[in-house]
């Protein structure tokens, strides 16, 4: 199996506060390898305020992580678009290998 270089991206958001639906809609329109949305059960960000899911108190701001990958030149264009929707420090990327 041959391997090729890809760029992995994670976008960290808060459900109900950030533009998660807009990000998902953008990714749906692009010709990328695919994406996954993870819903967290607890997390905190810059304010250091914990948001967590419990039976007694369902936080409307639970963490969401959207992850996708594709070839580096395509991902760079997507990141540029994402930076107009999401704070740039909420977008993390790194190089990885994928099989064909």
Beta strands, then each sheet from edge to edge (+ up, - down):
strand 1: 3-14
strand 2: 35-39
strand 3: 42-43
strand 4: 51-52
strand 5: 63-70
strand 6: 91-99
sheet 1: 2+ 5- 1+ 6-
sheet 2: 3+ 4-
end
